[in-house]
């Protein structure tokens, strides 16, 4: 299990993970994000908007070395998950 997988599972268990592009952008704009993780196959337009908002919040975007389907499996979801943000405490 990779470091990112452990972080994601831990955040989900603690209720600190927000899944999905739209919700992630919302939390980024509110400045309530500690970490951003995206799947490597995320659409380019989504990636650009996430990176732009991350820069505004001085956050680094981590790229999960797998597809959105694989990220969904790690999250325990039966559907693809392109974006995960871990919220601040």
N, C-alpha and C positions, 0 to 999 in steps of 0.2 A: 504494500500500500504506500502510495506516494504521500509527500507532505501535504499537498493540496487536498488529496482525498481525505486525509485525517482531519484537516481543518474544516472541510465542508461538513463531514459527518458530525463533528463535534458542535459546529455552529447550528446545525439542524436540530441536534439533540437538545441544545440549550435554548432553542427558539430565537436565535440571533441571525438566521439566514433568510434572505428575501430572494425568491426565485422568479426568474423571468425578466425579460428586457424592459417592459413598460414600468413595472414596479421598481426595478433597479434604477432606471433613469429618474423616477420620482424621488427616491431616497437620495440619489446623488445630488440632485438639485437642492434638496433640503439640507445637505451637508451632514447627513447622519451616518455616513459610511466609513468603515474602518478598512475594508478590503474589497476588491473587485476581482472576480474570476469569470473569464469568458471561455467558451469552447473555441477550439481552433477553426471550426468551420462556420463560425457566425458570419452572417451577411456583412459585407464591407461597410454598408451605410450604417448599420447598427454599431459596428466596431468603431467607426469614426466618431459617432455621437458619444459613445461611452468614453472614448479616449479624450475627447474635448472636455466633457464634464469632469472627468477624473483630473485633468490638468488644472481646472479651475479650483479643485479641492486639494491640489497637491498630493494626489494619490497615484500609485503605480498600478497599472492593469496587469494582472497575472493571466497568462494564457494556459488553459488546461490542455495537456497534450492528448487530446481525444476529441471525439465528436460530441455534439449536443445530446445524442442518444446515450452515449456512454456517461455523460455528466448526469443525465436524468436517472440512470440506473444507480449511480452513486448516491443520489439524493433520495432514492427509494420511490421514484416516480415512474409511472408507466408511459411517460411521454418525454420528448426531448426537452432539455433545459439549456438554453444558450448562454444565460447570464445568471450569476449569483453574486449578491453583495452580502457582506457580513457587516451588520450594523454595530455602531458604537454601544458600549455599555451604558 
